[in-house]
């Protein structure tokens, strides 16, 4: 697997667009190249009148291990064409200004826009769905998980109060969101289902057929009706405070990065992908 291959794959089956993250060597860790490729794929699906449902998948054994914090193709120092907002480019900006600009664009901005895609979206999750992987699943309307899937947001080890798109209390309830973040422990698919965070759990071998079957049944509904249902539920979530909460916690997230950089070795408190993985294995 090299980055010369597409980092996101796109195909259409009947009325369903399948968007697949394609960095299996790195458990589909999200660098900026992948983020912008996902954005392009979602736009493509939105603009195609033959597509009525979108399925988001991850190639290989894992859905997504989160943000890329240490692969050889990490690209936080590179400029990409800003699409999610009009904030200036992060490249060449000092300190917290750089982190704020980049994360406002590629995390908060992108996720918000993908959530508003006027077609139903289904996350098809297997293996790891960790930290930044949670954001990608949570912006989808439905989540179907394999029985080998696990979910975690262990970034409190970095002194950070959760990933940027802070939908935790909405996705799993406030009480458990605190446990989930305080402990940083994995939860399996059945526990996630009990919490109402995901819709269905199926054997790994049946994951694709289940997700695609749901997509086919949804696609039989009127497209405009589906778009209105999605908008209706999203609007109620927003009235309940989802977007305001994300905005307010994003400030705390940036404070944590800035604090780490001021008192420690870097904005991630010296953590990298390996140290985070090893810590989770010792729980």
C-alpha atoms as one frame of an Amber mdcrd trajectory, in Angstrom:
protein
   0.000   0.000   0.000   1.437   3.351  -1.025  -0.002   6.816  -1.234   0.320
   6.581  -5.024  -2.906   4.600  -4.815  -6.162   6.509  -4.241  -6.679   7.200
  -0.546 -10.438   7.084  -1.114 -12.260   4.731  -3.474 -15.646   5.466  -5.028
 -18.103   3.175  -6.723 -21.845   3.119  -7.383 -24.006   0.023  -7.043 -27.536
   0.602  -8.239 -28.607   3.709  -6.289 -25.900   3.491  -3.605 -22.524   5.225
  -3.666 -19.870   3.381  -1.672 -17.105   5.659  -0.395 -14.163   3.673   0.979
 -11.215   4.992   2.957  -8.195   3.279   1.442  -5.195   3.440   3.766  -5.459
  -0.078   5.257  -1.734  -0.191   5.990  -2.344   2.592   8.517  -5.758   1.352
   9.689  -7.279   4.169   7.597  -5.744   6.926   9.677  -6.939  10.234   8.260
  -4.374  12.575   6.759  -5.438  15.718   4.922  -5.202  13.996   1.561  -7.833
  11.510   2.711 -10.035  14.205   4.222 -10.194  16.193   1.005 -10.684  13.034
  -1.051 -13.637  12.149   1.175 -15.017  15.629   0.627 -14.733  15.209  -3.136
 -16.459  11.819  -2.964 -19.359  13.167  -0.890 -19.805  16.055  -3.319 -19.785
  13.581  -6.188 -22.515  11.538  -4.541 -24.551  14.636  -3.726 -24.461  15.846
  -7.321 -25.364  12.498  -8.918 -29.154  12.202  -9.228 -28.869   8.437  -9.629
 -27.359   8.121  -6.133 -29.897   8.036  -3.320 -27.831   6.619  -0.434 -24.150
   6.790   0.539 -22.265   4.061   2.414 -18.989   5.048   4.122 -16.536   2.174
   4.589 -12.921   1.466   5.494 -10.693  -0.886   3.506  -9.041  -3.744   5.347
  -9.536  -4.833   8.937 -10.443  -1.454  10.408 -12.857   1.383   9.744 -10.521
   4.125  10.989  -7.950   4.442  13.749  -8.475   8.219  13.807  -6.345  11.187
  12.806  -2.948  10.522  11.296  -0.521  11.455  14.073   2.567   9.631  12.912
   2.644   7.889   9.528   5.175   8.710   6.836   2.398  10.385   4.843   1.241
  12.731   7.587   0.702  16.066   5.857  -0.268  18.702   8.423   2.421  20.985
   7.002   0.897  21.035   3.513  -1.578  23.439   1.977  -4.836  22.054   0.604
  -7.590  24.018  -1.143  -9.823  25.211   1.692 -13.448  24.297   1.103 -15.191
  24.117   4.462 -14.759  27.757   5.420 -13.106  31.079   4.654 -10.591  31.036
   7.492  -7.048  31.572   6.222  -4.629  28.776   5.498  -2.784  27.234   8.444
   0.572  26.875   6.672   3.102  29.429   7.838   0.988  30.594  10.764   2.554
  30.507  14.232   1.579  28.410  17.224  -2.048  27.904  18.095  -3.143  29.960
  15.091  -1.955  27.185  12.774  -3.671  24.377  14.686  -6.907  26.331  15.036
  -7.053  27.177  11.330  -6.363  23.618  10.188  -8.671  21.864  12.604 -11.489
  24.342  12.000 -11.264  23.419   8.337 -10.561  19.693   8.122 -12.391  18.496
  11.225 -15.216  20.792  12.320 -15.929  22.300   8.907 -15.775  19.085   6.904
 -17.778  17.044   9.406 -20.534  19.606   9.609 -20.916  19.738   5.858 -20.901
  15.983   5.470 -23.610  15.704   8.117 -25.786  17.956   5.948 -25.433  15.848
   2.783 -29.076  15.693   1.638 -29.003  11.933   1.132 -29.028   9.213   3.807
 -25.566   8.018   4.828 -24.598   4.722   6.447 -21.283   4.076   8.212 -20.189
   0.459   7.771 -17.822  -0.143  10.691 -15.449  -3.019  11.371 -12.464  -3.222
  13.684 -11.213   0.058  15.086 -13.372   3.161  15.165 -11.192   5.352  17.332
 -11.054   9.103  18.050 -11.210  10.741  14.612 -12.906   7.588  13.334 -15.802
   8.336  15.675 -16.321  11.682  13.945 -16.689  10.029  10.562 -19.198   7.508
  11.849 -21.170  10.077  13.878 -21.784  12.382  10.918 -23.496   9.472   9.168
 -27.206   8.950   9.706 -26.965   5.237  10.470 -24.138   3.075  11.803 -23.998
  -0.649  11.102 -21.168  -2.421  12.898 -19.548  -5.815  12.675 -19.312  -7.837
  15.848 -15.541  -7.253  15.853 -15.912  -3.456  15.916 -14.714  -1.414  18.868
 -15.029   2.271  19.704 -12.793   4.528  21.801 -11.737   8.128  22.301  -8.532
   7.891  24.354  -7.246  11.430  23.748  -7.582  12.388  27.421  -4.131  10.763
  27.646  -3.004  13.845  25.737  -4.863  16.098  28.165  -7.461  16.781  25.436
 -11.216  16.659  26.178 -12.276  14.498  23.236 -11.997  14.730  19.474 -12.827
  17.985  17.710 -16.326  17.060  16.535 -17.624  16.692  20.083 -20.876  14.784
  19.624 -20.277  12.405  22.541 -23.214  13.435  24.779 -25.602  13.257  21.821
 -24.231   9.956  20.535 -24.153   8.049  23.833 -25.710  10.185  26.567 -23.990
  12.557  28.961 -23.396  10.099  31.816 -21.688   7.464  29.715 -19.843  10.092
  27.660 -17.989  11.035  30.842 -17.067   7.412  31.561 -16.042   6.877  27.940
 -13.727   9.896  28.027 -12.482   9.669  31.634 -11.321   6.058  31.175 -10.448
   6.132  27.482 -11.411   2.475  27.290 -12.705   0.593  24.293 -16.320  -0.432
  24.097 -17.409  -3.254  21.852 -20.175  -3.166  19.272 -22.808  -4.701  21.535
 -22.195  -2.095  24.248 -22.329   0.670  21.647 -25.654  -0.738  20.454 -27.035
  -0.825  23.999 -26.107   2.845  24.375 -27.949   3.740  21.180 -24.749   4.882
  19.468 -25.087   2.433  16.589 -28.082   0.946  14.824 -27.192  -2.682  14.199
 -24.558  -5.302  15.000 -23.995  -8.207  12.618 -21.357 -10.914  12.135 -18.294
  -9.608  10.321 -19.024 -11.751   7.257 -22.480 -10.175   6.928 -21.478  -6.530
   7.400 -21.422  -5.461   3.772 -24.580  -7.336   2.815 -26.437  -5.826   5.782
 -25.338  -2.272   5.049 -25.981  -2.557   1.327 -29.349  -4.213   1.951 -30.394
  -1.333   4.205 -29.193   1.122   1.569 -31.258  -0.607  -1.120 -34.406  -0.488
   1.005 -33.849   3.180   1.822 -33.220   3.955  -1.842 -36.728   2.715  -2.644
 -38.133   5.742  -0.779 -38.720   9.148  -2.434 -35.471  11.120  -2.559 -37.009
  14.412  -1.481 -38.817  12.735   1.395 -35.555  11.210   2.600 -33.829  14.595
   2.414 -36.607  16.227   4.436 -36.558  13.494   7.092 -32.817  13.928   7.461
 -33.090  17.693   7.713 -35.932  17.411  10.240 -33.989  15.167  12.620 -30.791
  17.200  12.226 -32.662  20.413  12.981 -34.087  18.970  16.181 -30.614  17.784
  17.236 -29.327  21.292  16.612 -32.145  22.864  18.642 -31.135  20.509  21.443
 -27.666  22.055  21.332 -25.444  19.784  19.242 -23.803  22.480  17.119 -23.465
  24.986  19.958 -21.875  22.301  22.091 -19.396  21.375  19.378 -18.406  25.034
  18.991 -17.872  25.542  22.697 -15.857  22.355  23.195 -13.713  23.102  20.146
 -12.351  26.062  22.104 -11.460  23.769  25.018  -9.824  21.370  22.576  -7.616
  24.159  21.221  -6.796  25.312  24.757  -5.548  21.804  25.531  -3.308  21.768
  22.451  -1.896  25.191  23.319  -1.314  24.185  26.952   0.526  21.034  25.872
   2.738  23.007  23.518   3.527  25.569  26.217   4.405  23.203  29.056   5.505
  20.061  27.205   7.264  18.814  24.106   4.443  19.319  21.593   0.699  19.900
  21.215  -0.019  16.171  21.679   1.766  15.937  25.043   4.493  13.779  23.527
   2.055  11.068  22.445   2.118   9.378  19.056   0.236   6.547  17.382   2.439
   3.861  18.943   2.293   5.198  22.498  -1.488   5.579  22.299  -1.848   2.050
  20.943   0.418   0.567  23.605  -1.483   2.366  26.386  -4.780   0.939  25.170
  -3.355  -2.580  25.146  -2.427  -2.314  28.825  -5.923  -1.422  29.995
